[in-house]
Structures are given as structure tokens and as C-alpha cells.
Amino acid sequence: MLVAADKFKGSLTAVQVAERITAGLRRVVPDVEVEALPVADGGDGTVDAAVAAGFERREARVAGPLGHEVTAAFALRGDTAVVEMAEASGLQRLPAGVFAPLTASTYGSGELLRAALDAGVRTIVFGVGGSATTDGGAGMLSALGARFLDAEGEPVPPGGGGLAEVARADLSGLDPRLASVDLVLASDVDNPLTGPKGAPAVYGPQKGASPDDVAALDAALLRYVEVLEAALGSRAAEYAGSPGAGAAGGIGYGALLLGARFRAGIEVMLDVLGFAPALERAQLVITGEGSLDQQTLHGKAPAGVATAARAAGKEVVAVCGRLALPPEALGRAGIRRAYPLTDAEPDVARCIAEAGPILERVAERIGHDFLT
């Protein structure tokens, strides 16, 4: 039995999900062999998943999205680091109820990448998602040695709004170690940087951006691309339209400028976490996340787990807090059956507040259905 589930956002970490499922299964079959492999798709929780798989947790003091210093973690094993931008620049780093769509910066994410470089790594898996920012990665690039200047030759203000003032970009001071590192951009988002499907339009409202803010951010990012094109040539504009450029408020674009390879976050993480050998040992795979919905089918962790398991001829069931997919959609995704917490407890508020015990009860049902 392999438990490879993502977090239930706001209720349980991926590690806790695995623990609760294991406890429920063992109430039915006390000696059942359960292998837990918490997974993530590159967004928040990615470092925790890597640490659960045997990576070492490292910490660094970096700038949060508003500039205040925070302690952020990355994961290290051998010459590979897993860096999660949300650790430094995520929404969870903002005070409750506070948004800063125009001024939040990814500077701390660049500092976190620099800390990984200081650890001597050769490969960096850069998981992006859950950002508080829409600055096109300008803050990250600045932390790594780039300069973005206004018409007076002064650094532009932090955040996507400040890019409206950018007149010149100087990337000659970028950390030279970046040239010898394999940087992998891991994301479940394939949006371009700007336009109707770009970072400001699609994700800006989630970060507190008003319609006027969205328009201002889109115009500022277009200006940013024009200035980078003057400095770097046509590839700067080409990258802006590339899949993944709009990930995490455009930090994907900044990563592409650094030479990153874009890959689906869950595919990268399954490789890094050692999913294939664990899958070989399993008879049944249990995956899941807080909400199984249309977004799940577009690169989220359960869909990636189910795709890999189906290719290996393994049966997959899913657990979730909320189920919003019909059986035929689950079947096409490779999931035989889904077990939502709301089947055991119809009160959604109670499902969120008491997710752990309810998930154990759901796991007991799976045990009865598949182990007895």
C-alpha cells in the first residue's frame, strides 16, 4: 500500500494526511504494510514533502514579500536542492487579511536560491506557486545581482507596480554560479506572463488586486519585458509568452531568463522523491488533496500520481475533503474511486476543523473495501 497524497490546504499537511490514512487502514488490518510518500506539485508544501522523503531541511534568513526578514527553508540532498518560492514570498508570509499586489516582492526567493548555491548544489528544483507577488521575478533577479533602474538611474521600487518606472536593466552582475547549475522550474501553471491569460489577469485578484491594479500590473510587466528585450535581445520577449512564464506572479519568467527548464511540478517532484521504486512495491496507491475538482486534472499532484500509477498498471483511489468531479472524469484520470470527507461528515466546517479524525474514518472504509 502506497500513500502518495498532497496536503489538505488549511487542514492537514501532506505528512499528516499520510499519517491519518495509515492509522485508519491499520484499524482494519493491523499489520498492513503502508509506505508513505507525501507529495507536492511545486507549490507550498514542496519542501516539507522533500524532507519527508529524506532530504535535509536547511534554513536561511531572507526578505519576506513586504521586506521584513523571515526564516525560510529549503531542502538538500547530495548536490540537489529543492527550493520553494512560497517559503520566502508566499501568501502565507503576509499578515492575516493583508494583501500587497503592487508592492510584494520576490527578493527573498532570490536570497533563498543564493543560499542553495552557497550549499554547493548542482541541481535546483525551484517549486513555484502560492505567491503573494506579481513582480515578474524582478525581485528574485535583483537578489541574484541584477539591477532594474529608472530614468534617473535609481533602483525602481519593489513589486510589480514599481516596474512601471523601469528604464534600464543590467544583468551583468548576476551570480556567475547560476551558469553551472541545472535550474528546473517546477509548476502546475503554464500561463504566459501577460495578457488575458497572464499572471496579473488570472491570479492577481487572488492576491488582492483590483481591476485597476490588474491593468497597472499588466502594463508594468509589459514595460519590464520591453526593457529586458533591449538588454538581452528577442529571447526576453519570447520567454514572456512561454508556458510557465506567468507562474507565481511571473517568477517563472525570471527563472526562464536564468536558463531554467520548465517541467510540470508533480512530474519533477515524483522524480525527486523516488516515486517510481515506491510504486513498484505497491499493490494499491492512495492519493488525494483537499479538493478534487477541475483544477486537479490540470497538473495537480493527484492527477500526476494517478497517471504514473496507471502507466505501471497499479490501481489508484483518492481521498479528498471535497469532491467536485463525476465518476467518469475520475476514471479518465486513472482514479478508480474517490472518498471525500463530506461522505463521512456532511458539515463542511466540521470537515475542515476535524479533518484528521474524519480522514481516519474514511481510510477505514478504504481498508474494508480493498483489504478485507
N, C-alpha and C positions, 0 to 999 in steps of 0.2 A: 504494500500500500504506500503510495507516494502522495504527500500533501504538498502541493505547489500552488499556493494561493497568495494573492495580493492582500493589502490591508483593507479593512472596512473603515473608510475615511471617517474620522471623527469618533470612532468607537473602539476599534482594535487595530493594533499593528499587525503586519503580516506574521510576525513571530507569534503573537498572541493568538491569531487565527489558527495557526498550526497546532499550538498547544491545546486549544479548546477542542479542535476536531479530534486530536489524538485521545484526549480524555474521554470524549463521547464514544469513540469506537471501542475503547478498552472496557467500557462498561458492558458492552455486548460480548466482546471476545477479549478477555483479559490479556492473553498472550499474543495478540495480533502484532505482527511486525509493521511498524509505521516509520517511514523515513520522511522527515520534514525538510522541505527546501523552500523557505519563504521567497517569493519573487517580487519583482517590481519592474515597471516599464520605463524607467529613466526619471520619473518624477519623484516627488517626496516619498521617502522610504527606501530609496535605492541604496544608500549607504548602509542602512540597517540590514537590508537583505544580504548585502555582500559580507557584512560582519558575521551574520548568522551562518554564512557558508564557509567561514574560516578565514576571512580577511582580518587584518589588524585594524582597529579603529585608531585613527590619528586626529588630533585636534589642532586648530590654529585660530588665533585672534584676528578677525577680519572686520571690514566695514559691513554693517547691515544695509538694507536698502535706503535708509534715511541717513546713513553716515555714522550712526552710533556703533561702537565696537561690539561685536558678538563673538561667541565661541562657536565655531563651525567645525564639522567633522568631515573627513574623507576616509576611504578605506584603502588599505595597502596589502598586497601580497606579492612577494618577489619584486619584479620590476613593473608591476601593473598597479595603477591606482584607479579607483572609482571615485569620481568627484560629482557631487550633486549640487547643482546651482541653487536649489531651493534652500540648502543649508545656510547659504550666505544671503541670498537675495529673494527668498520666497515670501509669499503672503504671510506665512506663519511668523515671520520676523517683524511684522508690523504690529503696533499696539491694537488691541481689540477695537474694531469699529473704525479704524483709521485707514484711509487709502491715500496714496500719493501718485496718481497716474502720470503726472507730468514731471515729477522730480525724483522718483525712486530710481536708484542706480544699481548697476551690476558690478560696481567696482570691487566689492567683496568677493564676487565669484572669480574675478581675475586674480585676486590675492590667494584664493584657495587653489587655483591652478598653479600659481607660483609655489605654494607650499608643497604641492605634489612634485613639481620639478626639483625642488630642494631635496626631496627624498630620493632622487636619483632614478626616477622611473623612466621606462622606455615606451610604455603604452599608457594612455589616459583615456578611460571611458568617461565621457562627460555627459551625465544624465541631466536633461533639461526639462523643466515643467514646474508648474505651481509657482510661477514667478510673480513678484509684486511689480515688475518693471516692464517698461516698453521703451528701452533706450537703444535698441538695435545692437546691443553688445558694446556700445561705446565705452561704458564704464569699465567693463572687463578688459577691453583693449588698452584703456588708459593705465590700468593697474599693471599691465604687462609691458608698458613702455611707450605706447602710442600717445600722440598729442593731438587734441582737437581744439583749434584756435578760432577766435572770432576775428572780425576785420581789424581790430586793434592789436591783434597778436596775443590776446589774453585767452586762457582756457575758458571754454564755454561752461555754463552752469551744468550741474549733474542732472541726469534724467533725460527722457525723450524730448521734453519741452525745450530744454537748452539747446538741442541740436538745430533749432530754427535759426540760431545765431552762428552756426559753424561756417567758416570761410576757407579754412585750410586744414588738411590732415597730414600729419607727419608720422609715418610708421617705421622710420629708420631706427628708432630706439627699441623696437620690440625685442623681448628677451631672446637671445640667439639660441637658447636651448630648445625652443619650440620647433626649430627646423629639424631636429633629430628625434622627435617624439612622434609616435603614431597616435594622433588625436582622433577619437571616434565620437561623433556626435550622436548620442542615443536619445531618441524622442519618438513619441507616438503621434506627432503633429507634422504634417507635410505642407503646411501653408507657406505661401511666399511672404516676403517682408511687408509689402504694402498693397493697397488696392482693396476691393470689396471682400477678398478672402484673406487679406493680410492681417498682421498681428494687431494693429490698433482696432480695426473694424470688428474682427471676430472675438478677440479676447480682451480688448480694452475695457468694455463695460464690466467684466468680472473683476476688474481691478479699480473700479470706481470712476472710470472715465465717462463723462457726459458726452452727448453727441458733438458738442463743440470741442471737447478735449480730443475725441477720436479724430476729428478733422485736423486739429492742430498737430497731433502726433503723426498722422499720416503725411502731412506736408513737411514736417520736420525730418522724418525719415527719408523722404524723397530728396530733400536738400542734402542730407547726410550721404546718401548714395552718390549724388552728383559730385560732391566734394571728394569722396573716395575714388570715384572714377577718374577725376583729374589727377589724383595722386598715384593710382595703381593701374589705370587703363580699363579696358572694357570688361575685364573679368569681375570688377566690382559691381557693375550693373547686372551682369549675368548671374552672379550669386544671389542677388536680391530677388530674382524670380525663381530660384531653385527650390525644390522641396526641402522643407526643414528650415529655410531662412527665417520664417516667421515664428519659429518655436520659442516659447518662453519670452515673449515680448521682443523677439528679434535677436536674442543672444545667439540663436542658431546662425544668423547671418555673420555675426562676429566670429564665430567658430569656423565657418566656412572660409572666411578671409584668412584664418590662421592655417588653412590647409586641412581642416577636418574632413573625415569621411562620414557621410550621413547614413545611418542604419536604423531600422526600426528598433526602438528601445528594448522591447521584450526579446527580440532575437539576440541582441547583443548581451543582454543580461542572462539569458538562458545559457549562452556560451560561457560567460564569465563564471557563472555559479555552478557549472558542472552538471547541467540538467540531463544531458544525453546518457551518461553512465547511470545516473539515478533512475532514469526512465527504463533502462534495460532491466533493472532489478524489480520493477513494479508490475503487479498484476492489474491494479486499478489506480487511476490518478484522480485525486480530488483537487480541483482548482476553485477559483472564485474571487469575488471582490464585493464591495459594498452594494453596488447597483449593477445588475446585468441588464444593459439596455443597448440601444443602437450604437452608442459610443464604444461599447465593449467590442463590437465586431470590427472596429477600425483601429487595430493595433494595440488594444489594451492587453494586459497580462493574461487573463483567462483565455482569450482567443488565441494568443501565441502558444500557450501551453497546450491547448486542445489541438491546434494544428500539428504541433510536433508529436504529440501523443498518437494522433490518428495516423500519421505517417509511419509510426512504429508499430501500428496495429494494437494499440492499448486503448482500453475503454476509459472514458472520462465522464465524471459527474461534477457538478458545480454547486457551491454554496454561495449565498448572497443575502444581503439584507432585504433587497427589493428586487423583484423580477419584473421586467418590462419587455420581455421577448417571448414570442409564441414558440411552441414546441418545434415547429418546422425551422425557424431561424436558429434555434439551439442545435438542431440536428445538422444543419448545413455547416455550422461552426465546429462540429465534431463533438458536441456535448450531448450525451445520451439523455441526461435528466438534470434539472436544476432544483435545488432545495432552498427556497427563500425562508428567512426567519419569520416573515409575516404569515407563513403557513402554521407555524407553531404559536405565534403570538400576533394577533391581528392589530394590536395597538402599536403603531409605528414609533411613537415616542418611547414606549417601553422597550421596543426592539433596539433602539439606539442606546438607551440608558443601560439596558441589561443584556447587551449583545453577547457577552461571554457565556453566561449560563444557558441562554437560549440556543446559541450555536452548539453547545454540548448536546442539548436535546435533539437538535437537527442531525448531528453526527451519529447519535444513537439510531435514528431512523435509517441512515445510510448503512450502518452496521447490520441492522436487521434485514435490509433489502439486499445487501451484497455479500455479507459474511456468514449468514446462517442459512 
